Amino acid sequence: MKIVRHFALLINILFIVPANLLAASFTFATLGDTQDISDKGQARLAVLIENINQRQPAFVVHIGELKGGRDPCGDEYYQRLLRTGNQFNNPLVYLPGDNDWTDCFHSGFDPLERLGYLRGLLYPKPVSLGRTVMPLNRQSLQPEYRNFPENVWWQQGEVLFAAFHNVGTNNNLYTNSQAVQEHLIRNTANLAWLDQIFKRASSAKALVLFTHANIKFDAPSWEPTGFDNFRAALRDKVRKFSRPVLFVHGDTHEHKIDKPLKYKRRTVANFTRLEVFGSPDLGVIYVHVHPETAHVFRFEPVAVNPLN
């Protein structure tokens, strides 16, 4: 009798909810700039991770920075980063932020050496972090871009996801010659990856892009930044793509959802920007994905209250 009742209930659910939405809809979680390394800060982060684990999203994306820019960059930080990433029950994709390497000179470390250590520790295999992993396609599989394992793509249903390594502090475009050279090489890799991702997404219902940096959508044309080439290429590809594109970043610590991309002073309607919470605020945004709907994405921000 119980089996009959359960079967009848299942039939009723399937009748109420269209079968195509049951198969296609899913939720992912995104967060970042969780920089407070104090005991209270780590306790708040543990509460947030537990919240995410209870919700069981399809995957989680952290856009970078588990410490502040002037906090130490010793090996123990990256080991803690790895342990924290593996506290998520579901797959976690972690992106480098500027506090993870470019700002390490503040604590007496070589940024480029630290970047190399981070890459080797976090991205040794074509899978995510987390207790449950998912396969990732890394740009480093291409010989000419073998030094960029952090640039990845994956697909969930009819939606394509991709990550790019742009960081704050002007994308490492400094007067230091080594920093400038690093920026130019990485920017070339990012532009190549952007081109490949949009080609791969040609049959996708929507595209979601992640990067750490706020790439300065509002920068005036007379004020050059380290993001100009990437931002211009992104604008042109989004316009041609015509379907929904969600761009997720952190860096400036001001959670917002808006449409900042312009072309000839007009809003590019199919582009949406989501900026995650940032320290001292702590939170996660659950993104509910419904590919069969016109706008595809629905947002659910959840903030963690400070601990007394």
C-alpha positions, 0 to 999 in steps of 0.5 A: 500500500505504501508503494502505491501511495508513493507512486501516486504522489510521484505521478501527481508531482510530475503532473504539476511540474512540467517534465522538461523543467524537472530535468533542466532546472538546477541551482548553484552557489557563488561567494567570495572575498571571505577575507576575515582570518580572525577566529570569529571570521573563520567561525562565520565562514564555517556557518556559511559553508554549513548553510551551503552544504545543507542546501546541496547546490549542483556546485559552488564557485568561490571567486577568490580570497580567503585572506586580506591583502596584507595577511601572510602568504606562507605555505600554510595559507594555501594549505588552509585554502585547500582544506577549506575548499574540501569542506564543501560537500559539493564540487567547488571551483576556486578562482585566484584573487589578487590577495591570493598572489599579486598583493603578497609583496605586502608580507614579504613574498614574491607574488609570481612564486606564490602564484606558481605554488597556488597553481600547483597545489589547487589545480593539479588535476582536471577536477574541482575541489570539494568532497564530491568532485566534478570534471573540469576542462582546463586551458592548460591542456592546450600546450601554448597555455599550459601555465593557466590551469585556473582557466576552466569550463564545464557544462550543466545541462544546457548552460555553459560555465567558464572561469577566467583569471582576472584579478584586482589591483589593476590586473597586475598591470604595474610599472614593475617590468615583471608584473607587466610581462605577467599581465600581458601573457595572462591577458593573451591567455584570457582573450584566447579562452574567451574566444574559445568559450563563446564558440563552445557556447554556440548551442547553449541556452545561456552562458555564465562567466566567473572572474575575481576582478571587477573589470571596471565597466564604468571606467571612462575611455580616457582612463586606461585599466588592466581590463580594457582589452578583455572588457571590449572583447567581452562586450562584442561577443556578448552582443553577438551571442544574443542569449543570456550571459551572467558575469559573476565577480567580486573584488570591490565588496559591494553585492549587486545585480545590474546591467552595466555593459553598454554599447553606444551608450545603450544597455546590452540587455542580454548581459547581467552582472552579479557581484558577490558579497565581500568582507566585512559582509559575508554571504552566498548567492544561490543562483536558480537556473531555469533554461526554459524561461526567458531570463534563465537566472533567478537570484537568492542572496543569503547573508550571514549575521555577525557573531557576537 
